[in-house]
Amino acid sequence: MTSTVIVRMKTCDKTHRVVAKLRDDGDVDIRITSDCEKARQFGERCTRVSLDDVTDFYGSRVNSKEIRGNLWIQCLLPIGVFDAAWMELGMLSKSLCKKVGGDEIVLDRCDSEE
């Protein structure tokens, strides 16, 4: 079985698809497709994650300079990798994900100064 996350980056008009598949050894294979060259390069470097990679945010290979390369700092693709891996590992409920449909960041929607 696999887990799939779609990352829609409206600020750059790019879409990324992350597919995670649990391996027999407990690691997770990651496959990324995108219409963004930087995201495709990230996907070529981020092809497998371990449990440690998805539970230790700051120590994760996903966030390392070697893996991220020149990926835009605002890009949500690495978070999509975490979400897909968490779903595949049973750490994030697939039924909850289907129910809520996704998370979002709302940019500059404040009508008043607070």
C-alpha positions in Angstrom: 0.0 0.0 0.0 1.1 3.6 -0.5 0.3 7.0 0.9 0.1 10.0 -1.3 0.2 13.8 -0.5 -0.4 16.6 -3.0 1.3 19.9 -2.2 -0.1 22.8 -4.1 2.1 25.9 -3.9 -0.1 28.7 -5.0 2.6 31.4 -4.5 4.7 29.8 -7.2 1.9 28.0 -9.1 3.6 24.6 -8.7 2.2 21.2 -7.7 4.2 18.4 -6.1 3.0 14.8 -5.6 4.7 12.8 -2.8 4.2 9.0 -2.7 5.4 7.0 0.3 5.8 3.3 0.5 6.8 1.3 3.6 9.7 -1.0 3.1 10.2 -4.4 4.8 13.1 -2.9 6.8 10.9 -0.2 8.3 12.2 2.7 6.1 10.0 4.5 3.7 10.6 4.9 0.0 9.7 8.4 -1.3 8.8 9.2 -4.9 8.3 12.9 -5.8 6.9 14.2 -9.1 6.5 17.9 -9.7 6.3 20.6 -12.4 9.1 22.5 -10.5 12.7 21.8 -11.4 14.0 22.5 -7.9 11.4 20.1 -6.4 12.4 17.4 -8.9 16.0 17.8 -7.8 14.9 17.6 -4.2 13.0 14.4 -5.1 16.1 12.9 -6.7 18.0 13.3 -3.4 15.1 12.5 -1.0 14.2 8.9 -2.1 14.2 7.2 1.3 13.5 8.2 4.9 13.9 6.4 8.2 11.7 6.6 11.3 14.4 8.9 12.8 14.1 11.2 9.8 10.4 11.7 10.3 10.4 12.0 14.1 13.5 14.3 14.6 12.6 17.4 12.6 15.9 19.2 13.2 18.1 16.1 12.7 16.2 14.9 9.7 17.9 14.3 6.4 14.8 15.8 4.8 15.8 19.2 6.2 19.5 18.8 5.6 21.2 21.2 3.2 22.5 18.2 1.1 18.9 17.1 0.5 17.1 20.4 0.3 19.6 21.9 -2.0 18.3 25.2 -3.4 14.7 24.5 -2.6 12.9 27.7 -1.7 12.7 28.0 2.1 8.9 28.7 1.9 8.3 25.5 -0.1 5.9 23.0 1.7 7.2 20.0 -0.2 9.4 18.8 2.7 6.4 18.9 5.0 4.5 16.9 2.4 7.3 14.3 2.7 6.8 14.2 6.4 3.0 13.9 6.1 3.2 11.1 3.5 5.7 9.1 5.5 3.7 9.6 8.7 0.6 8.3 7.0 2.5 5.3 5.6 4.0 4.5 9.0 0.6 4.7 10.7 1.5 7.8 12.7 -1.1 10.0 10.9 -4.5 8.5 10.4 -5.4 8.1 6.7 -9.1 8.3 7.6 -8.5 11.6 9.3 -6.6 12.9 6.3 -9.4 11.9 4.0 -12.0 13.5 6.3 -10.2 16.9 6.7 -8.8 16.9 3.1 -5.7 18.9 4.1 -4.1 21.6 6.1 -3.6 25.1 4.9 -1.6 28.3 5.5 -3.6 31.4 4.9 -1.6 34.3 3.6 -2.4 37.9 4.5 -6.1 37.5 5.2 -6.3 39.9 8.1 -8.7 42.7 7.5 -7.7 44.6 10.7 -4.4 45.2 12.5 -4.1 43.2 15.6 
